[in-house]
Amino acid sequence: MPRKKSIKPDWMRKRSHVGTPCRKGKPIYYEEVKKNINLTLTPTALNRLKELAIKMKISRSEVVERWLRIQ
């Protein structure tokens, strides 16, 4: 049976990085590599984060990254 292709919404897709090769362990958008973390939020905060990501057309993790970098 063929595998189903998952279709991500636009806000969950990676930004285009034309001219920059994707290499594991090498930064693309920032001067350092991102690390995986676990973040616990209330349903209200999670919905707001999702709304912001959709509005800005970026991932939820990128919303948090940008918010923390401007502080």
Contacts in CASP RR format, 6 or more apart in sequence:
PFRMAT RR
TARGET T0000
AUTHOR 0000-0000-0000
METHOD contacts of the structure
MODEL  1
MPRKKSIKPDWMRKRSHVGTPCRKGKPIYYEEVKKNINLTLTPTALNRLK
ELAIKMKISRSEVVERWLRIQ
9 54 0 8 1.000
10 57 0 8 1.000
11 53 0 8 1.000
11 54 0 8 1.000
11 56 0 8 1.000
11 57 0 8 1.000
11 58 0 8 1.000
11 59 0 8 1.000
12 53 0 8 1.000
12 59 0 8 1.000
13 59 0 8 1.000
14 59 0 8 1.000
15 29 0 8 1.000
15 58 0 8 1.000
15 62 0 8 1.000
17 28 0 8 1.000
17 29 0 8 1.000
20 28 0 8 1.000
22 28 0 8 1.000
25 33 0 8 1.000
26 33 0 8 1.000
27 33 0 8 1.000
30 65 0 8 1.000
34 61 0 8 1.000
34 65 0 8 1.000
39 64 0 8 1.000
41 49 0 8 1.000
49 60 0 8 1.000
49 63 0 8 1.000
49 64 0 8 1.000
50 60 0 8 1.000
52 63 0 8 1.000
53 59 0 8 1.000
53 60 0 8 1.000
53 62 0 8 1.000
53 63 0 8 1.000
56 62 0 8 1.000
56 63 0 8 1.000
58 66 0 8 1.000
END
